[in-house]
Amino acid sequence: MGRGFIVEDTVEGYLSQLCEQQAAPVTGLLVGQSSAQRDFVVFATRTPQRDESTGSSVDKDWVTEHARQVSRMLPGGLSVLGVFIIADADTKDTLTTLRQLVFAVENLISSERLWIPADDDVTDCVTLHINPKTRKTVCRTFDVKDPKSAAKPADWKYQSGVCSSWPTVSCCLNVDVLVPLPASAENLNDCLKEGLRAWTHQVENAVCLIDGKKLPEDSELTSGQRRNVRQTFTAQLLVTPGVQMFPGVVQPCGGSVSVRGAVHSRAYLHSNKPKSKLAEKLLKRDAVSTVASRVQMLLEELLTAEVESKGSSKQDIDQLCLPRRVFCPVKVSGPLCVCDYQFSDEGPSEVSDRLKEMLDIDAADEDLDTRQEMAAEITRSDEVAADHKVESVEAPEPKKNNYLGVAMATAAALLATAASMLYLNDV
């Protein structure tokens, strides 16, 4: 028997609209949550159109990059479950395309994860083919951990209020990570990712308290609660600072990165008797992912600035603020929100534009929840320290895919939330 997918009925309306509006093949992503018994699809989003048309062919790189961006915008408990295509092509030909897409999407998204997958994680991803003329729907799954996986039939069933009573678990996590940088670092991204893995291990081993209590792993989170009532839980992650383990080879150190601050972490749990173990796992993964995403986004900003300035080492400190997390409700019945990351020089309109482009969500300024994290402020002492560092550092010549020149010359930047900082120090 294949897997069963319980799908929010608003997804049916959304896909029907795409069938009516578009003539060329339309691709997109299916977002939701997997469980051992069944999977839940809560919304779908089409792939943004490129400026240059690819005709009737599907651009695999464009679809996978869209999936990577969307994955960053999903809080704990929500993930890209698979892909869909709306086309009147033959089912067999379409299935080949879908298979390539779903494997490519999973490979790219998983390459950015810092947390270690669990043995009980679901590895089946879904593909959906809809014929826009006949509206015939074909649902198949592939085991993305098996390169030779064949398509398996799956049950696709629409239902109202799929996530209307999903519990929400949230916490505020203090972050303090020090990452040394080799003197000959060719890629700062790899160095930071490796350093963050040590911190990820600490988070994975943290003690999780839910509403102030350490619950047994197999206890039902909503036990004793009224069914179909939205519930929220406040958690604490008690991280024990440990000695960071680095390779036993002594290497010249060219600098260090200190990531400090506090982040808002959030996870949504399906309502089919969720266990406290699941809440803890999803919350920890979200905490790790939101920090890693912000660091990655800063590096992308640094690379862009380096290219635009043609190697100039002078940068505006404000441009290097790590973004704060902003939430926006999904237009379905329930507590679900997606998120975006707002840089200090951006207004609500930039966030709304990204939500529209990436998730096809129409969000007004008042829909955005900016209360969970405050924008950091540079104090006078920070400015003095940054000025001192900039004067005492000689930036190396910039290289392709090497952010070190700009980063080392910049010296300091802020992480989201008040008084949280990311320092880049010379040795």
C-alpha positions in Angstrom: 0.0 0.0 0.0 1.3 3.5 -0.9 1.5 6.5 1.3 -1.6 8.6 2.0 -1.7 12.4 1.6 -4.2 14.4 3.4 -4.4 17.7 1.6 -5.9 21.1 2.6 -8.8 21.8 0.3 -7.5 25.3 -0.5 -4.7 23.5 -2.3 -7.3 22.1 -4.7 -8.6 25.6 -5.4 -5.1 26.9 -6.0 -4.1 24.2 -8.4 -7.4 24.6 -10.3 -6.7 28.3 -10.7 -3.3 27.5 -12.2 -4.9 25.0 -14.6 -7.2 27.8 -15.9 -4.6 30.6 -16.0 -1.6 28.9 -17.6 -1.1 27.4 -21.0 2.5 26.2 -20.8 3.6 23.6 -18.2 3.5 24.9 -14.7 5.7 23.5 -11.9 5.6 24.1 -8.2 6.3 22.9 -4.7 4.1 21.0 -2.2 4.6 22.1 1.4 3.5 20.3 4.6 4.6 17.7 7.2 5.3 14.0 7.1 4.5 11.5 9.8 4.9 7.7 10.0 1.2 7.1 9.3 0.4 9.8 6.7 1.5 13.0 5.2 -0.2 16.4 5.4 0.0 19.0 2.5 -1.0 22.4 3.7 -0.2 24.7 0.7 1.3 24.7 -2.7 3.3 27.4 -4.5 4.1 27.7 -8.2 7.6 28.2 -9.5 8.2 31.9 -10.3 8.5 32.7 -14.0 11.9 33.6 -15.4 12.5 36.8 -17.3 13.7 34.7 -20.2 11.1 32.1 -21.4 12.2 28.4 -21.6 9.2 27.5 -23.8 7.6 24.2 -23.0 10.6 22.7 -21.2 11.1 22.6 -17.5 14.1 24.4 -16.0 15.4 22.0 -13.4 17.9 24.5 -11.9 15.3 27.2 -11.6 12.9 24.8 -9.8 15.5 23.6 -7.4 16.7 27.1 -6.6 13.1 28.1 -5.8 12.9 25.1 -3.5 16.0 26.1 -1.7 14.7 29.6 -1.1 11.3 28.3 0.0 12.9 25.9 2.4 14.5 28.8 4.2 11.1 30.4 4.7 9.5 27.4 6.4 9.5 27.2 10.3 9.9 24.0 12.1 7.4 21.3 11.1 7.0 22.5 7.6 9.1 21.3 4.7 9.0 20.8 0.9 7.4 17.4 0.5 7.6 17.3 -3.2 6.8 18.9 -6.6 3.8 19.2 -8.9 3.5 19.8 -12.6 0.5 20.9 -14.6 0.8 19.8 -18.2 -1.1 17.9 -20.8 1.9 15.8 -21.7 1.9 12.0 -21.5 1.9 10.7 -17.9 5.0 8.5 -18.5 7.1 11.4 -19.9 5.9 13.7 -17.1 6.8 11.1 -14.5 10.4 11.1 -15.7 10.6 14.9 -15.4 9.0 14.8 -11.9 11.5 12.1 -10.8 14.4 14.3 -11.8 13.0 17.3 -10.1 12.1 15.7 -6.8 15.6 14.2 -6.5 17.3 17.4 -7.5 15.2 19.4 -5.0 16.0 17.0 -2.1 19.7 17.0 -2.9 20.0 20.8 -2.8 17.9 21.3 0.3 19.6 18.5 2.2 23.1 20.0 1.3 22.3 23.1 3.4 21.1 21.2 6.5 23.4 21.1 9.5 21.3 18.7 11.6 21.7 15.0 11.4 18.6 13.1 9.9 16.9 10.7 12.3 16.3 7.0 11.6 12.5 7.5 11.7 12.5 10.5 9.2 10.3 9.9 6.2 12.3 9.8 3.0 9.5 9.4 0.5 8.8 12.6 -1.5 5.6 13.2 -3.5 5.1 14.1 -7.2 1.8 15.2 -8.6 0.8 15.5 -12.2 -2.4 17.3 -13.2 -3.7 17.4 -16.7 -5.2 20.9 -17.1 -7.8 19.8 -19.7 -9.1 16.6 -18.1 -8.1 17.6 -14.5 -6.9 14.0 -14.0 -4.5 13.8 -11.1 -1.7 11.2 -10.8 0.1 11.0 -7.4 3.4 9.1 -7.0 6.1 8.9 -4.4 9.9 8.3 -4.6 12.3 7.3 -1.9 14.8 10.1 -2.3 17.5 8.2 -0.3 17.4 5.4 -2.9 18.8 6.5 -6.3 17.2 3.5 -7.9 13.8 4.1 -6.3 10.8 3.4 -8.6 7.6 5.3 -8.5 5.0 4.1 -6.0 1.3 5.0 -6.2 -0.1 7.2 -3.4 -3.5 8.3 -2.2 -4.3 12.0 -2.6 -7.3 13.1 -0.6 -8.6 16.7 -0.1 -10.0 17.7 3.3 -10.9 20.9 5.0 -9.2 22.2 8.1 -6.2 19.9 7.9 -4.0 22.2 10.1 -6.7 24.1 12.0 -5.8 22.6 15.3 -2.1 22.0 14.9 -0.2 22.8 18.2 2.5 25.4 18.1 5.8 25.2 20.1 8.1 28.2 20.4 11.2 29.3 22.3 13.8 32.0 22.4 17.4 30.7 22.1 20.6 32.5 23.0 23.4 31.9 20.5 27.1 32.2 21.2 29.3 30.5 18.6 33.0 31.1 17.9 34.4 29.8 14.6 38.1 30.0 13.8 39.0 30.7 10.2 42.1 29.2 8.5 44.5 31.7 7.1 44.2 30.3 3.6 40.4 29.9 3.6 39.2 29.7 0.0 35.6 29.5 1.0 34.3 31.2 4.1 31.0 29.5 3.7 32.5 26.0 4.2 34.5 27.2 7.2 31.4 28.7 8.9 29.3 25.7 8.1 31.8 23.4 9.7 32.1 25.6 12.8 28.3 25.8 13.1 28.1 22.0 13.1 29.8 21.8 16.5 27.2 24.2 17.8 24.4 22.2 16.1 25.6 19.1 18.0 25.2 21.1 21.3 21.7 22.1 20.3 20.8 18.5 19.4 21.9 17.4 22.9 20.2 20.3 24.7 17.6 19.6 27.4 14.1 20.6 26.2 11.5 21.9 28.7 8.0 22.3 27.4 5.9 24.7 29.6 8.6 24.3 32.2 8.6 20.5 32.3 10.9 17.8 31.0 8.3 15.4 29.4 8.9 11.8 28.6 9.7 11.3 24.9 6.6 9.2 24.2 4.1 11.3 26.1 1.4 12.9 24.0 1.9 16.6 23.9 -1.8 17.3 23.7 -2.9 14.6 26.2 -5.8 15.8 28.3 -6.4 18.8 26.1 -9.7 19.3 24.2 -9.6 18.2 20.6 -9.8 20.6 17.7 -8.7 23.5 20.0 -5.6 25.4 19.0 -2.8 25.0 21.5 0.4 26.8 22.0 3.4 25.7 24.1 6.4 27.6 25.3 9.7 25.7 25.4 13.2 26.2 26.7 16.3 24.7 25.1 19.0 24.3 27.8 22.2 24.1 25.9 25.3 23.0 27.8 28.4 24.8 26.5 30.9 22.2 25.4 34.4 22.2 24.2 34.3 22.6 20.4 36.2 19.8 18.7 38.3 20.7 15.8 40.7 18.6 13.6 43.9 17.4 15.3 46.0 19.2 12.7 47.5 22.5 13.7 46.7 25.1 11.1 47.5 28.8 10.8 44.5 30.9 11.9 43.5 33.9 9.8 40.7 35.1 11.9 37.5 34.1 13.8 33.8 34.7 13.5 31.7 35.1 16.6 27.9 34.7 16.2 26.0 36.0 19.2 22.5 36.9 19.9 19.0 35.4 20.4 16.7 34.0 17.9 13.0 33.1 17.9 12.4 29.4 17.1 9.0 27.9 16.2 7.6 24.5 15.2 4.2 23.3 14.2 3.1 19.8 14.9 0.4 17.7 13.1 -2.6 17.0 15.3 -2.5 13.2 15.0 -1.4 12.5 18.6 1.9 14.4 18.4 4.6 13.3 20.9 6.9 15.5 22.9 9.8 13.9 21.2 8.6 15.2 17.8 8.1 18.7 19.3 11.7 18.7 20.6 13.1 17.4 17.3 11.3 20.0 15.1 12.1 22.9 17.4 15.8 22.1 17.6 16.0 21.7 13.8 14.3 25.1 13.3 16.7 26.8 15.7 19.7 25.4 13.8 18.2 26.2 10.4 17.3 29.8 11.2 20.8 30.6 12.4 22.4 28.8 9.4 20.1 30.5 6.9 21.0 34.0 8.3 24.7 33.4 8.2 24.4 32.1 4.6 22.3 35.1 3.6 25.0 37.5 5.0 27.7 35.7 3.0 25.6 36.1 -0.1 25.2 39.8 0.6 29.0 40.1 1.2 29.7 38.4 -2.1 27.3 40.7 -3.9 28.8 43.7 -2.3 32.3 42.5 -3.1 31.5 42.1 -6.8 29.7 45.4 -7.0 32.5 47.3 -5.3 35.1 45.4 -7.4 37.1 44.3 -4.4 36.9 47.5 -2.4 37.3 46.8 1.4 35.2 49.8 2.6 31.7 48.7 3.6 28.9 50.3 5.5 28.4 48.5 8.8 24.6 48.8 8.5 24.7 46.8 5.3 26.1 43.8 7.2 23.4 43.4 9.8 22.1 39.9 9.8 18.4 39.9 9.1 15.6 39.5 11.7 12.9 36.9 11.4 9.5 38.1 10.3 6.4 35.8 10.3 3.3 35.9 8.0 0.2 33.7 8.3 -0.6 31.3 5.6 -4.1 31.9 4.2 -5.6 28.7 5.5 -7.6 27.9 8.5 -5.1 27.3 11.3 -2.2 28.8 13.1 0.4 28.2 10.4 2.9 30.9 9.5 5.8 31.1 7.1 8.7 33.4 7.6 11.1 35.7 5.8 14.3 37.5 6.8 14.3 41.3 6.8 17.6 43.2 6.6 18.0 46.5 8.4 17.8 48.5 5.2 14.5 46.9 4.0 10.9 47.9 4.6 7.8 45.8 4.8 7.2 46.0 1.0 10.4 44.1 0.3 9.2 41.3 2.6 5.8 41.3 1.0 7.3 41.1 -2.5 9.4 38.1 -1.6 6.4 36.3 0.0 4.5 36.9 -3.2 7.4 35.8 -5.5 8.5 32.7 -3.5 5.3 31.5 -1.9 2.6 33.2 -3.9 1.2 34.8 -0.7 -0.5 38.2 -0.9 0.6 39.9 2.4 -0.3 43.4 3.5 2.0 45.3 5.9 -0.3 44.6 8.8 -0.1 40.8 8.1 3.6 40.8 9.0 4.5 39.8 12.6 7.7 41.7 13.4 7.3 41.4 17.2 9.2 38.2 17.8 12.6 39.7 17.1 13.8 43.3 17.4 16.3 44.9 15.1 19.7 45.1 16.7 21.2 48.5 17.5 24.8 49.5 17.2 26.0 51.1 20.4 28.8 53.6 20.6 31.2 51.1 22.0 30.5 48.8 19.0 31.2 51.6 16.6 34.5 52.4 18.3 35.6 48.7 18.3 34.6 48.3 14.7 36.5 51.4 13.6 39.6 50.2 15.4 39.4 46.8 13.8 38.9 48.2 10.3 42.0 50.5 10.7 44.2 47.6 11.9 43.2 45.0 9.3 44.7 44.8 5.9 42.2 43.0 3.6 43.7 40.3 1.4 43.1 40.4 -2.3 39.5 39.2 -3.0 39.2 35.9 -4.8 36.3 34.3 -6.6 33.9 32.6 -4.1 36.0 34.1 -1.3 34.3 36.5 1.1 37.2 36.8 3.4 38.5 40.1 2.0 35.3 42.0 2.6 34.4 40.2 5.8 37.8 40.7 7.5 37.9 44.4 6.5 34.4 45.0 7.7 35.1 43.7 11.2 31.6 43.8 12.8 27.9 43.2 12.0 24.7 42.6 13.9 22.6 39.6 14.3 18.8 39.9 14.7 17.5 40.9 18.1 18.8 43.7 20.3 22.5 43.6 21.3 23.2 40.5 19.2 26.3 40.5 17.1 28.4 38.8 14.6 32.0 39.8 14.9 34.7 39.0 12.4 38.1 39.4 14.1 41.6 39.3 12.9 44.3 37.4 14.9 
